[in-house]
Amino acid sequence: MASGDELIKYITERFVTYMDTPREVRRQEKGKVKEPWTKKWFGMIPFSVSLWKDDIKTRRSGKKHKQSQG
């Protein structure tokens, strides 16, 4: 566990870094689109599971399913 002094030092460093960056740069950073946390932590697995789940729903609903030709 971090001691109180280390915590104060960390918070102070973060605050000073924040205040030193120009406002325009902070706004640009804030406006950027972040990658989803599921992709960051688990890679492509959640994406592939969602595709698989959507495929199952499509088949169960009776809609025509596109099959790859090859």
Distance bins in CASP14 RR format, pairs under 12 A and 6 or more apart:
PFRMAT RR
TARGET T0000
AUTHOR 0000-0000-0000
RMODE 2
METHOD distances of the structure
MODEL  1
1 7 0 0 0 0 1 0 0 0 0 0 0
2 8 0 0 0 0 1 0 0 0 0 0 0
2 9 0 0 0 0 1 0 0 0 0 0 0
2 10 1 0 0 1 0 0 0 0 0 0 0
2 11 0 0 0 0 0 1 0 0 0 0 0
3 9 0 0 0 0 1 0 0 0 0 0 0
3 10 0 0 0 0 0 1 0 0 0 0 0
4 10 0 0 0 0 1 0 0 0 0 0 0
4 11 0 0 0 0 1 0 0 0 0 0 0
4 12 0 0 0 0 0 1 0 0 0 0 0
5 11 0 0 0 0 0 1 0 0 0 0 0
5 12 0 0 0 0 0 1 0 0 0 0 0
6 12 0 0 0 0 0 1 0 0 0 0 0
6 13 0 0 0 0 0 1 0 0 0 0 0
7 13 0 0 0 0 0 1 0 0 0 0 0
7 14 0 0 0 0 0 1 0 0 0 0 0
8 14 0 0 0 0 0 1 0 0 0 0 0
8 15 0 0 0 0 0 1 0 0 0 0 0
9 15 0 0 0 0 0 1 0 0 0 0 0
9 16 0 0 0 0 0 1 0 0 0 0 0
10 16 0 0 0 0 0 1 0 0 0 0 0
10 17 0 0 0 0 0 1 0 0 0 0 0
11 17 0 0 0 0 0 1 0 0 0 0 0
11 18 0 0 0 0 0 1 0 0 0 0 0
12 18 0 0 0 0 0 1 0 0 0 0 0
12 19 0 0 0 0 0 1 0 0 0 0 0
13 19 0 0 0 0 0 1 0 0 0 0 0
13 20 0 0 0 0 0 1 0 0 0 0 0
14 20 0 0 0 0 0 1 0 0 0 0 0
14 21 0 0 0 0 0 1 0 0 0 0 0
15 21 0 0 0 0 0 1 0 0 0 0 0
17 25 0 0 0 0 0 1 0 0 0 0 0
17 26 0 0 0 0 0 1 0 0 0 0 0
17 29 0 0 0 0 0 1 0 0 0 0 0
18 25 0 0 0 0 0 1 0 0 0 0 0
18 26 1 0 0 1 0 0 0 0 0 0 0
18 29 0 0 0 0 0 1 0 0 0 0 0
18 30 0 0 0 0 0 1 0 0 0 0 0
19 25 0 0 0 0 0 1 0 0 0 0 0
19 26 0 0 0 0 1 0 0 0 0 0 0
20 26 0 0 0 0 0 1 0 0 0 0 0
21 27 0 0 0 0 0 1 0 0 0 0 0
21 28 0 0 0 0 0 1 0 0 0 0 0
21 29 0 0 0 0 1 0 0 0 0 0 0
21 30 0 0 0 0 0 1 0 0 0 0 0
22 28 0 0 0 0 1 0 0 0 0 0 0
22 29 0 0 0 0 0 1 0 0 0 0 0
23 29 0 0 0 0 0 1 0 0 0 0 0
23 30 0 0 0 0 0 1 0 0 0 0 0
24 30 0 0 0 0 0 1 0 0 0 0 0
24 31 0 0 0 0 0 1 0 0 0 0 0
25 31 0 0 0 0 0 1 0 0 0 0 0
25 32 0 0 0 0 0 1 0 0 0 0 0
26 32 0 0 0 0 0 1 0 0 0 0 0
34 40 0 0 0 0 1 0 0 0 0 0 0
35 41 0 0 0 0 0 1 0 0 0 0 0
35 42 0 0 0 0 0 1 0 0 0 0 0
35 43 0 0 0 0 1 0 0 0 0 0 0
35 44 0 0 0 0 0 1 0 0 0 0 0
35 46 0 0 0 0 0 1 0 0 0 0 0
35 47 0 0 0 0 0 1 0 0 0 0 0
36 42 0 0 0 0 1 0 0 0 0 0 0
36 43 0 0 0 0 1 0 0 0 0 0 0
36 44 0 0 0 0 0 1 0 0 0 0 0
36 46 1 0 0 1 0 0 0 0 0 0 0
36 47 0 0 0 0 1 0 0 0 0 0 0
36 50 0 0 0 0 0 1 0 0 0 0 0
37 43 0 0 0 0 0 1 0 0 0 0 0
37 46 0 0 0 0 1 0 0 0 0 0 0
38 44 0 0 0 0 0 1 0 0 0 0 0
38 45 0 0 0 0 1 0 0 0 0 0 0
38 46 1 0 1 0 0 0 0 0 0 0 0
38 47 0 0 0 0 1 0 0 0 0 0 0
38 48 0 0 0 0 0 1 0 0 0 0 0
38 49 0 0 0 0 1 0 0 0 0 0 0
38 50 0 0 0 0 1 0 0 0 0 0 0
39 45 0 0 0 0 1 0 0 0 0 0 0
39 46 1 0 0 1 0 0 0 0 0 0 0
39 47 1 0 0 1 0 0 0 0 0 0 0
39 48 0 0 0 0 0 1 0 0 0 0 0
39 49 0 0 0 0 0 1 0 0 0 0 0
39 50 0 0 0 0 0 1 0 0 0 0 0
40 46 0 0 0 0 0 1 0 0 0 0 0
42 48 0 0 0 0 0 1 0 0 0 0 0
42 49 0 0 0 0 1 0 0 0 0 0 0
42 50 0 0 0 0 0 1 0 0 0 0 0
43 49 0 0 0 0 0 1 0 0 0 0 0
44 50 0 0 0 0 0 1 0 0 0 0 0
44 51 0 0 0 0 1 0 0 0 0 0 0
44 52 0 0 0 0 0 1 0 0 0 0 0
45 51 0 0 0 0 0 1 0 0 0 0 0
45 52 0 0 0 0 0 1 0 0 0 0 0
46 52 0 0 0 0 0 1 0 0 0 0 0
46 53 0 0 0 0 0 1 0 0 0 0 0
47 53 0 0 0 0 0 1 0 0 0 0 0
47 54 0 0 0 0 0 1 0 0 0 0 0
48 54 0 0 0 0 0 1 0 0 0 0 0
48 55 0 0 0 0 0 1 0 0 0 0 0
49 55 0 0 0 0 0 1 0 0 0 0 0
49 56 0 0 0 0 0 1 0 0 0 0 0
50 56 0 0 0 0 0 1 0 0 0 0 0
50 57 0 0 0 0 0 1 0 0 0 0 0
51 57 0 0 0 0 0 1 0 0 0 0 0
51 58 0 0 0 0 0 1 0 0 0 0 0
52 58 0 0 0 0 0 1 0 0 0 0 0
52 59 0 0 0 0 0 1 0 0 0 0 0
53 59 0 0 0 0 0 1 0 0 0 0 0
53 60 0 0 0 0 0 1 0 0 0 0 0
54 60 0 0 0 0 0 1 0 0 0 0 0
54 61 0 0 0 0 0 1 0 0 0 0 0
54 63 0 0 0 0 0 1 0 0 0 0 0
54 65 0 0 0 0 0 1 0 0 0 0 0
55 61 0 0 0 0 0 1 0 0 0 0 0
55 63 0 0 0 0 0 1 0 0 0 0 0
55 65 1 0 0 1 0 0 0 0 0 0 0
55 66 0 0 0 0 1 0 0 0 0 0 0
55 67 0 0 0 0 0 1 0 0 0 0 0
55 68 0 0 0 0 0 1 0 0 0 0 0
56 62 0 0 0 0 0 1 0 0 0 0 0
56 63 0 0 0 0 0 1 0 0 0 0 0
56 65 0 0 0 0 0 1 0 0 0 0 0
57 63 0 0 0 0 1 0 0 0 0 0 0
57 65 0 0 0 0 0 1 0 0 0 0 0
58 64 0 0 0 0 1 0 0 0 0 0 0
58 65 1 0 1 0 0 0 0 0 0 0 0
58 66 0 0 0 0 1 0 0 0 0 0 0
58 67 0 0 0 0 0 1 0 0 0 0 0
59 65 1 0 1 0 0 0 0 0 0 0 0
59 66 0 0 0 0 0 1 0 0 0 0 0
59 67 0 0 0 0 0 1 0 0 0 0 0
END
